[in-house]
């Protein structure tokens, strides 16, 4: 009887111990699956899979971070070679974190010939974050492009560098289809590994864009983890979303394998510049190097030349000589070496001036990309309060000192107004895409400036009240640096507006000045004349004056005066607006 009781007690204790172990293991699995590094390895955000691809996720049909961990451990226990060949980063992470008694990666590489080849050909001795400056002619690079660069000695002991980049390709010129694909249905995403020399040729020589290279702080284990994780992505069918899963989103997740804290900077929308700012904020950047395109460098030097130096350059261009060259300033000589390389080299020989641009027009010093605004306007048509939200971009009246030249980029802006006299509210603006590219033109570096608008925004009606219309417009012209702190432009603009019932073609000519002032402020003014945008409205003369002040990098206050006049009416308004960038 006693023996039977003891045997039952032992069984009960064993069952209790088993349940305790199971509960402890479950708690341990949940704890490990919640680690930021594991979340980054499986690209999980708020326990949702961002890469729902069967070749990448074992728990694709019923995803959770814990379930993915359980299935990965089952694969490791059942077939270590397959685990290393398919998920080498996950496997070495779990081996390291759980102290698993399993063979090392090196002893199993013979079973994974493709992985072995990748490791031998793409070394990760150094790692850099690379930012390619913005280009307004490309829909996917209007805010720049961000990617990784890995370097080191390959299996032949040869120094090599590779780019590791995520991107998509635009296959349609239809704006509606492009918006639907990039924001709703997604577009095919491609992750490529290629020699970095190809990117130098593409960005610097063909597209005339700068490459900012930020050397990242990392240890051997984290670099190996990142190297192997990129291998895990090779078979996945990635989907590119402009607003939620673009080159910046994926790159931020990748560098989180070096420091998980960078994910704290993940916002509503992640831009390429945001990745640079996150890396800098969390101390990942050790050193900065800039590869400047000839055109960008030419513009940069031209900004620094005095009027006297510029006037001395033209006579030498018409009659180049070694003696004449020696009379020019070093900055003027460098300018000539870029603007007229053949004439300069024939007289003085090729020369590298070695300018340090690592802190000039730095991408991490630009304001944040999204903004919330509140404003007040007084006019004869009533007092109004306006609320606005900018999804991504920057305004022409904003702080653009860290951009190469004045520009505006608005992607997704909503604005509503409340008329305090009539207590009525309405949607006043819904901009889909707007860009102004005021690239300055000069004698030795001629270029066009352009602008484009697509959306719904206010326009002066017959009595000069502001009523909104759907609009698509394009303009071009010339911009010029009149002084180091003064830019001027002259544009011809044409477009079509619609309120569904009526459509109206219009044209106008506009001219403006932008002046950078002391104490973090600027003055923008524009005068335009042309046909009205509402159906059968008379020609309108308009003038705008905006004084902007920037109390901090991510704050802006703008005071505005606007005037409009046609053959029957005139109108003017005063306003103030505050924008907070985040």
C-alpha positions as CSV (number, residue, x, y, z in Angstrom):
1,X,0.0,0.0,0.0
2,X,2.8,2.3,1.0
3,X,4.8,1.4,-2.1
4,X,1.8,2.1,-4.3
5,X,1.3,5.5,-2.6
6,X,5.0,6.4,-3.1
7,X,4.9,5.4,-6.7
8,X,1.9,7.6,-7.4
9,X,3.6,10.4,-5.5
10,X,6.7,10.1,-7.6
11,X,4.7,10.1,-10.8
12,X,2.8,13.2,-9.6
13,X,6.1,15.0,-8.8
14,X,7.5,14.1,-12.2
15,X,4.4,15.4,-13.9
16,X,4.5,18.6,-11.8
17,X,8.3,19.0,-12.6
18,X,7.6,18.4,-16.3
19,X,4.8,21.1,-16.3
20,X,7.1,23.5,-14.5
21,X,9.9,22.9,-17.1
22,X,7.4,23.3,-19.9
23,X,6.1,26.6,-18.4
24,X,9.7,27.7,-17.9
25,X,10.6,26.8,-21.4
26,X,7.6,28.6,-22.8
27,X,8.4,31.7,-20.8
28,X,12.0,31.5,-22.0
29,X,11.0,31.1,-25.6
30,X,8.7,34.1,-25.3
31,X,11.5,36.1,-23.7
32,X,13.9,35.2,-26.5
33,X,11.4,35.8,-29.3
34,X,10.9,39.3,-27.8
35,X,14.5,40.3,-28.2
36,X,15.1,43.1,-30.7
37,X,17.7,41.1,-32.5
38,X,15.4,38.2,-33.1
39,X,12.6,40.6,-34.2
40,X,15.0,42.1,-36.7
41,X,16.2,38.7,-38.0
42,X,12.6,37.7,-38.8
43,X,11.5,41.3,-39.8
44,X,8.7,41.4,-37.3
45,X,7.0,44.6,-36.2
46,X,4.3,44.6,-33.5
47,X,4.2,40.8,-33.9
48,X,3.3,41.2,-37.6
49,X,5.4,39.8,-40.4
50,X,6.8,42.4,-42.8
51,X,8.2,39.7,-45.1
52,X,5.4,37.2,-45.4
53,X,7.3,34.9,-47.7
54,X,7.2,31.0,-47.3
55,X,10.9,30.7,-48.2
56,X,11.7,33.2,-45.4
57,X,9.2,32.3,-42.7
58,X,8.7,28.8,-41.3
59,X,5.5,30.0,-39.6
60,X,4.1,31.8,-42.6
61,X,0.6,30.4,-42.3
62,X,0.2,31.3,-38.5
63,X,3.0,33.8,-37.8
64,X,4.2,34.8,-34.5
65,X,7.7,35.6,-33.3
66,X,7.5,32.8,-30.7
67,X,6.2,30.3,-33.2
68,X,8.9,31.2,-35.7
69,X,11.5,30.6,-32.9
70,X,10.0,27.2,-32.0
71,X,10.1,26.1,-35.6
72,X,13.7,27.3,-36.1
73,X,14.8,25.4,-33.0
74,X,13.0,22.3,-34.3
75,X,14.9,22.6,-37.6
76,X,18.2,23.1,-35.8
77,X,17.6,19.9,-33.7
78,X,16.4,17.8,-36.7
79,X,18.8,18.9,-39.5
80,X,21.6,21.3,-38.5
81,X,23.0,21.4,-42.1
82,X,19.7,22.5,-43.5
83,X,19.4,25.1,-40.7
84,X,22.8,26.6,-41.5
85,X,22.2,26.5,-45.3
86,X,18.8,28.2,-45.0
87,X,19.0,30.4,-41.9
88,X,22.7,30.8,-41.0
89,X,22.1,34.1,-39.2
90,X,19.3,32.8,-37.0
91,X,21.3,29.7,-36.2
92,X,24.5,31.4,-35.1
93,X,22.4,33.9,-33.1
94,X,20.6,31.1,-31.2
95,X,23.8,29.1,-30.8
96,X,25.4,32.2,-29.3
97,X,22.5,33.3,-27.2
98,X,21.3,29.9,-25.9
99,X,24.8,28.4,-25.8
100,X,23.5,25.5,-28.0
101,X,25.8,22.4,-28.3
102,X,25.7,22.2,-32.1
103,X,28.5,22.2,-34.7
104,X,29.9,25.6,-35.9
105,X,29.0,27.1,-39.2
106,X,32.5,26.6,-40.5
107,X,32.3,22.8,-40.1
108,X,29.0,22.6,-42.1
109,X,29.9,24.9,-45.0
110,X,30.7,21.9,-47.2
111,X,27.0,21.1,-47.2
112,X,26.2,24.7,-48.3
113,X,28.3,25.4,-51.4
114,X,26.3,28.6,-52.4
115,X,26.6,30.0,-48.9
116,X,30.3,29.2,-48.8
117,X,30.8,31.0,-52.2
118,X,28.9,34.1,-50.9
119,X,31.0,34.3,-47.7
120,X,34.3,33.9,-49.7
121,X,33.3,36.6,-52.3
122,X,31.6,39.2,-50.1
123,X,33.7,39.9,-47.1
124,X,32.4,42.0,-44.2
125,X,35.7,43.2,-42.6
126,X,34.3,46.8,-42.7
127,X,30.8,48.1,-43.0
128,X,29.6,51.5,-44.2
129,X,26.2,53.2,-44.5
130,X,26.0,55.0,-47.9
131,X,23.6,57.9,-48.7
132,X,23.1,58.9,-52.3
133,X,21.8,62.5,-52.4
134,X,18.3,63.3,-53.7
135,X,17.5,63.6,-57.4
136,X,14.1,65.0,-58.4
137,X,14.0,63.3,-61.8
138,X,13.5,59.9,-60.1
139,X,10.2,59.1,-58.3
140,X,11.9,56.6,-56.0
141,X,15.0,58.8,-55.2
142,X,13.4,62.2,-54.6
143,X,14.5,61.9,-51.0
144,X,17.8,60.2,-51.8
145,X,18.8,56.6,-51.5
146,X,20.3,54.6,-48.6
147,X,22.2,51.3,-48.8
148,X,25.1,49.4,-47.2
149,X,28.6,48.9,-48.3
150,X,30.7,45.9,-47.2
151,X,34.4,45.6,-47.7
152,X,37.5,43.5,-47.0
153,X,39.7,40.9,-48.5
154,X,38.1,38.0,-50.3
155,X,39.3,34.4,-50.5
156,X,42.0,35.4,-53.0
157,X,43.3,38.0,-50.6
158,X,42.1,40.8,-52.9
159,X,40.5,44.0,-51.4
160,X,36.9,44.2,-52.6
161,X,33.8,46.4,-51.9
162,X,30.2,45.5,-52.5
163,X,26.9,47.5,-52.4
164,X,24.0,45.9,-50.6
165,X,20.8,47.7,-51.7
166,X,17.1,47.4,-51.7
167,X,15.1,49.2,-54.4
168,X,12.2,49.0,-56.9
169,X,11.8,49.9,-60.5
170,X,9.2,52.3,-62.0
171,X,7.4,50.5,-64.8
172,X,4.6,53.0,-65.5
173,X,4.2,56.7,-66.3
174,X,0.5,56.7,-65.3
175,X,0.4,58.8,-62.0
176,X,-2.8,57.0,-60.7
177,X,-1.3,53.6,-61.3
178,X,2.0,54.6,-59.8
179,X,0.4,55.9,-56.7
180,X,-1.8,52.8,-56.3
181,X,1.2,50.4,-56.8
182,X,3.6,52.3,-54.5
183,X,1.1,53.0,-51.7
184,X,-1.5,50.2,-51.8
185,X,-0.7,47.1,-53.7
186,X,3.1,47.4,-53.5
187,X,5.7,47.0,-56.2
188,X,8.3,44.2,-56.7
189,X,11.3,44.9,-54.4
190,X,14.8,43.8,-55.3
191,X,17.8,43.3,-53.0
192,X,21.1,43.3,-54.9
193,X,24.7,42.6,-54.0
194,X,27.0,44.1,-56.6
195,X,30.5,45.7,-56.8
196,X,30.5,49.2,-55.3
197,X,32.4,50.5,-58.4
198,X,29.1,50.2,-60.3
199,X,27.4,52.5,-57.9
200,X,30.2,55.1,-58.1
201,X,29.7,55.2,-61.9
202,X,25.9,55.3,-61.7
203,X,25.5,57.9,-59.0
204,X,28.6,60.1,-59.4
205,X,29.1,60.0,-63.2
206,X,25.7,59.3,-64.7
207,X,23.2,60.8,-62.2
208,X,25.6,63.5,-60.8
209,X,24.7,62.6,-57.2
210,X,26.9,62.6,-54.1
211,X,27.8,59.6,-52.1
212,X,28.1,60.1,-48.3
213,X,29.9,57.1,-46.8
214,X,29.5,56.6,-43.0
215,X,31.9,54.1,-41.5
216,X,29.8,52.1,-38.9
217,X,31.0,50.9,-35.5
218,X,30.6,47.2,-35.3
219,X,32.1,44.0,-33.8
220,X,33.0,40.8,-35.6
221,X,29.9,38.9,-34.4
222,X,27.4,41.6,-35.5
223,X,29.0,42.0,-38.9
224,X,28.9,38.2,-39.4
225,X,25.3,38.2,-38.3
226,X,24.4,40.9,-40.8
227,X,26.4,39.2,-43.6
228,X,24.5,35.9,-43.0
229,X,21.2,37.6,-42.7
230,X,21.5,39.1,-46.1
231,X,22.0,35.6,-47.4
232,X,18.7,34.6,-45.8
233,X,16.9,37.3,-47.8
234,X,18.2,36.1,-51.1
235,X,15.2,33.9,-52.0
236,X,12.4,36.1,-50.5
237,X,10.0,37.9,-52.8
238,X,10.1,41.4,-51.3
239,X,7.3,43.9,-51.7
240,X,8.3,47.6,-51.9
241,X,5.9,50.2,-50.4
242,X,7.0,53.8,-50.7
243,X,5.5,54.9,-47.3
244,X,6.0,51.8,-45.2
245,X,8.7,49.5,-46.6
246,X,11.2,51.3,-48.7
247,X,15.0,51.3,-48.9
248,X,15.3,53.2,-45.7
249,X,12.9,50.9,-43.7
250,X,14.8,47.8,-44.6
251,X,18.2,49.4,-44.1
252,X,17.2,50.7,-40.7
253,X,16.2,47.1,-39.7
254,X,19.5,45.7,-41.1
255,X,21.7,48.1,-39.1
256,X,19.6,47.3,-36.0
257,X,21.6,44.1,-36.0
258,X,24.6,46.2,-35.0
259,X,22.6,48.2,-32.4
260,X,18.9,47.5,-31.7
261,X,18.4,51.0,-30.3
262,X,18.3,52.5,-33.8
263,X,14.8,51.1,-34.1
264,X,13.6,53.6,-31.6
265,X,13.9,56.2,-34.4
266,X,11.4,54.3,-36.6
267,X,8.7,56.8,-37.4
268,X,5.4,56.9,-39.4
269,X,7.6,57.3,-42.5
270,X,11.3,56.4,-42.6
271,X,13.3,58.3,-45.2
272,X,17.0,57.7,-46.2
273,X,18.1,60.7,-44.2
274,X,16.3,59.3,-41.1
275,X,18.6,56.3,-41.3
276,X,21.7,58.5,-41.2
277,X,20.2,60.5,-38.3
278,X,19.4,57.3,-36.4
279,X,22.9,55.9,-36.9
280,X,24.5,59.3,-35.8
281,X,22.2,59.7,-32.8
282,X,23.1,56.2,-31.4
283,X,26.8,56.6,-32.0
284,X,27.2,54.1,-34.8
285,X,29.1,56.5,-37.1
286,X,32.9,56.5,-36.6
287,X,34.0,58.4,-39.7
288,X,32.5,60.2,-42.7
289,X,33.8,60.5,-46.3
290,X,32.1,62.2,-49.2
291,X,32.5,61.3,-52.8
292,X,31.3,64.4,-54.6
293,X,29.9,64.5,-58.1
294,X,31.7,67.1,-60.4
295,X,28.5,69.1,-60.8
296,X,27.7,69.2,-57.1
297,X,31.3,70.2,-56.3
298,X,31.2,72.8,-59.0
299,X,28.1,74.3,-57.5
300,X,29.6,74.2,-54.0
301,X,32.7,76.0,-55.0
302,X,30.8,78.6,-57.0
303,X,28.8,79.4,-53.9
304,X,32.1,80.3,-52.1
305,X,33.6,82.4,-54.9
306,X,33.5,86.2,-54.5
307,X,32.3,88.5,-57.2
308,X,35.9,89.5,-57.8
309,X,37.0,85.9,-58.2
310,X,34.2,85.1,-60.6
311,X,35.0,88.1,-62.8
312,X,38.7,87.1,-63.0
313,X,37.9,83.6,-64.2
314,X,36.3,84.5,-67.6
315,X,39.4,86.2,-69.1
316,X,41.5,83.2,-68.3
317,X,39.0,80.8,-69.9
318,X,39.2,82.9,-73.1
319,X,43.1,83.0,-73.0
320,X,44.4,80.2,-70.7
321,X,48.0,80.6,-69.6
322,X,50.2,79.3,-66.7
323,X,51.0,82.9,-65.7
324,X,47.4,83.9,-65.7
325,X,46.5,80.9,-63.6
326,X,49.0,81.7,-60.9
327,X,47.3,85.1,-60.4
328,X,44.0,83.3,-59.6
329,X,43.0,82.2,-56.1
330,X,43.3,78.5,-55.1
331,X,39.5,78.3,-55.0
332,X,39.2,79.8,-58.5
333,X,41.8,77.3,-59.8
334,X,39.9,74.4,-58.4
335,X,36.7,75.8,-60.0
336,X,38.5,75.9,-63.3
337,X,39.8,72.4,-62.9
338,X,36.2,71.2,-62.8
339,X,34.5,73.6,-65.2
340,X,37.2,73.4,-67.8
341,X,39.3,70.3,-67.0
342,X,41.0,70.0,-70.4
343,X,42.2,73.7,-70.5
344,X,43.3,73.5,-66.9
345,X,45.2,70.3,-67.2
346,X,46.9,71.4,-70.4
347,X,48.3,74.4,-68.5
348,X,48.9,73.2,-65.0
349,X,48.6,69.4,-65.1
350,X,46.1,67.3,-63.2
351,X,45.9,68.3,-59.5
352,X,43.9,66.9,-56.6
353,X,42.9,69.7,-54.2
354,X,41.5,67.3,-51.6
355,X,38.7,69.4,-50.1
356,X,37.1,68.0,-46.9
357,X,33.3,68.0,-47.5
358,X,32.4,65.7,-44.6
359,X,30.6,68.5,-42.7
360,X,29.3,70.5,-45.7
361,X,25.6,70.3,-46.5
362,X,25.3,67.3,-44.2
363,X,22.1,65.1,-44.7
364,X,21.8,64.5,-40.9
365,X,21.4,68.3,-40.3
366,X,18.3,68.7,-42.4
367,X,14.9,69.0,-40.6
368,X,12.7,66.0,-40.2
369,X,10.5,65.0,-43.2
370,X,7.0,65.1,-41.8
371,X,5.3,68.2,-40.4
372,X,2.2,69.3,-38.5
373,X,1.2,72.9,-39.0
374,X,-1.2,75.4,-37.5
375,X,-1.9,78.9,-38.9
376,X,-4.1,82.0,-38.8
377,X,-5.0,84.3,-41.7
378,X,-6.9,87.6,-41.8
379,X,-8.4,88.8,-45.1
380,X,-11.6,90.6,-46.2
381,X,-13.2,87.2,-46.8
382,X,-12.9,86.3,-43.1
383,X,-10.6,85.2,-40.4
384,X,-9.5,81.5,-40.8
385,X,-7.5,79.0,-38.8
386,X,-5.7,76.3,-40.8
387,X,-4.4,72.9,-39.7
388,X,-2.0,71.0,-42.0
389,X,-0.2,67.7,-42.1
390,X,2.8,67.0,-44.4
391,X,3.4,63.3,-44.9
392,X,6.9,63.7,-46.3
393,X,9.1,66.4,-47.8
394,X,10.1,70.1,-47.1
395,X,8.8,73.5,-48.1
396,X,10.4,76.2,-50.2
397,X,9.9,78.6,-47.3
398,X,11.5,76.1,-44.9
399,X,15.1,75.7,-43.6
400,X,16.9,74.4,-46.7
401,X,20.4,75.5,-45.8
402,X,21.6,71.9,-45.7
403,X,20.4,71.2,-49.2
404,X,22.6,72.0,-52.2
405,X,20.2,74.6,-53.5
406,X,16.7,75.9,-52.8
407,X,13.9,73.3,-53.4
408,X,10.5,72.1,-52.3
409,X,9.2,68.5,-52.2
410,X,5.7,67.8,-50.9
411,X,4.4,64.2,-51.0
412,X,1.0,63.8,-49.4
413,X,-0.2,67.0,-47.7
414,X,-3.7,67.6,-46.2
415,X,-4.9,71.0,-45.0
416,X,-8.2,72.1,-43.6
417,X,-9.5,75.6,-42.7
418,X,-12.1,76.9,-40.3
419,X,-13.7,80.2,-41.1
420,X,-14.2,82.0,-37.7
421,X,-16.8,84.4,-39.2
422,X,-19.1,81.7,-40.7
423,X,-18.1,78.8,-38.4
424,X,-17.6,76.6,-41.5
425,X,-14.9,74.1,-42.1
426,X,-13.6,72.6,-45.3
427,X,-10.7,70.7,-46.9
428,X,-8.6,73.3,-48.6
429,X,-5.7,71.3,-49.8
430,X,-4.9,67.7,-50.7
431,X,-1.5,67.7,-52.5
432,X,-0.4,64.3,-53.9
433,X,2.9,65.5,-55.2
434,X,4.6,68.8,-55.7
435,X,8.2,69.7,-56.5
436,X,10.2,72.8,-57.1
437,X,13.8,72.3,-58.2
438,X,15.6,75.7,-58.3
439,X,19.0,74.5,-59.5
440,X,21.0,77.7,-60.1
441,X,22.4,78.2,-63.6
442,X,25.7,79.8,-64.3
443,X,28.0,80.7,-67.3
444,X,30.1,77.6,-66.8
445,X,27.4,75.3,-65.4
446,X,24.1,76.0,-67.2
447,X,21.0,74.1,-66.1
448,X,17.2,74.4,-66.0
449,X,15.0,74.7,-63.0
450,X,11.6,73.0,-63.0
451,X,8.4,72.7,-61.0
452,X,5.4,70.2,-61.0
453,X,2.1,70.0,-59.1
454,X,-0.5,67.3,-58.8
455,X,-3.4,67.6,-56.3
456,X,-6.1,69.9,-55.0
457,X,-5.3,73.4,-53.7
458,X,-6.8,76.9,-53.4
459,X,-7.0,79.3,-56.3
460,X,-8.3,82.8,-56.7
461,X,-11.9,82.9,-58.0
462,X,-13.7,85.7,-59.8
463,X,-14.0,87.9,-56.6
464,X,-10.5,86.8,-55.4
465,X,-11.8,84.6,-52.7
466,X,-9.8,81.4,-52.3
467,X,-11.6,78.3,-53.5
468,X,-10.0,74.9,-54.1
469,X,-9.6,73.1,-57.4
470,X,-8.0,69.9,-58.7
471,X,-4.9,70.8,-60.6
472,X,-2.0,69.5,-62.6
473,X,0.8,71.9,-63.6
474,X,4.3,72.0,-65.0
475,X,6.8,74.8,-65.2
476,X,10.4,75.5,-66.2
477,X,12.8,78.3,-66.3
478,X,16.1,79.6,-65.0
479,X,17.4,80.1,-61.5
480,X,20.5,82.1,-60.6
481,X,22.6,82.8,-57.6
482,X,22.7,86.6,-57.4
483,X,24.7,86.5,-54.2
484,X,25.9,83.8,-51.8
485,X,22.7,84.3,-49.8
486,X,20.3,85.4,-52.6
487,X,18.7,83.2,-55.2
488,X,16.4,84.4,-58.0
489,X,14.3,82.5,-60.5
490,X,12.0,83.1,-63.5
491,X,9.5,80.4,-64.5
492,X,6.9,79.9,-67.2
493,X,4.1,77.7,-65.8
494,X,1.1,76.0,-67.5
495,X,-1.6,73.6,-66.3
496,X,-5.2,72.6,-66.2
497,X,-7.6,72.9,-63.3
498,X,-11.0,71.2,-62.7
499,X,-13.9,71.3,-60.3
500,X,-15.5,68.3,-62.2
501,X,-18.1,70.5,-63.8
502,X,-15.6,72.8,-65.6
503,X,-12.0,72.5,-66.8
504,X,-9.7,75.5,-67.3
505,X,-6.3,75.7,-69.0
506,X,-4.1,78.4,-67.6
507,X,-0.6,79.9,-68.0
508,X,1.5,82.3,-66.0
509,X,4.9,83.8,-65.7
510,X,6.4,84.1,-62.2
511,X,9.6,85.5,-60.7
512,X,10.9,85.2,-57.2
513,X,13.7,85.9,-54.8
514,X,14.9,83.9,-51.8
515,X,17.2,85.6,-49.3
516,X,18.9,83.9,-46.4
517,X,19.0,86.3,-43.5
518,X,20.8,86.4,-40.1
519,X,19.5,84.8,-37.0
520,X,18.2,81.6,-38.7
521,X,15.7,83.4,-40.9
522,X,14.9,83.8,-44.6
523,X,12.8,86.0,-46.8
524,X,10.9,84.6,-49.9
525,X,9.0,86.7,-52.4
526,X,7.3,85.9,-55.6
527,X,5.3,87.9,-58.2
528,X,3.3,86.3,-60.9
529,X,0.9,87.3,-63.7
530,X,-1.3,85.1,-65.9
531,X,-4.7,83.7,-66.7
532,X,-7.1,82.7,-63.9
533,X,-7.5,79.1,-62.8
534,X,-11.3,79.2,-62.4
535,X,-13.5,79.0,-65.4
536,X,-13.7,82.3,-67.3
537,X,-11.8,84.3,-64.7
538,X,-9.8,87.3,-65.7
539,X,-6.0,87.5,-65.6
540,X,-4.6,88.0,-62.2
541,X,-1.5,89.7,-60.8
542,X,-0.3,88.1,-57.6
543,X,2.4,88.9,-55.0
544,X,3.5,86.9,-52.0
545,X,6.0,87.8,-49.3
546,X,7.0,85.2,-46.6
547,X,9.4,85.8,-43.7
548,X,10.5,82.6,-42.1
549,X,12.3,82.0,-38.8
550,X,13.7,78.7,-37.5
551,X,14.0,78.6,-33.7
552,X,15.3,75.1,-34.0
553,X,16.1,72.5,-36.7
554,X,12.6,71.0,-36.5
555,X,10.5,74.2,-36.0
556,X,9.5,76.9,-38.3
557,X,7.5,80.1,-38.0
558,X,6.3,81.9,-41.2
559,X,4.6,85.3,-41.5
560,X,2.9,85.8,-44.8
561,X,1.5,88.7,-46.8
562,X,-0.4,88.0,-50.0
563,X,-1.8,90.3,-52.6
564,X,-4.0,89.6,-55.7
565,X,-5.6,91.9,-58.2
566,X,-7.7,91.5,-61.4
567,X,-9.6,94.1,-63.5
568,X,-12.4,94.3,-61.0
569,X,-11.2,93.4,-57.5
570,X,-8.1,93.5,-55.3
571,X,-7.4,91.5,-52.2
572,X,-4.7,91.1,-49.6
573,X,-4.2,89.0,-46.5
574,X,-1.9,88.6,-43.5
575,X,-1.1,85.3,-41.9
576,X,1.2,83.4,-39.5
577,X,1.9,79.7,-39.4
578,X,3.9,77.4,-37.1
579,X,5.3,74.1,-38.4
580,X,6.7,71.3,-36.2
581,X,8.8,68.7,-38.1
582,X,8.9,65.2,-36.8
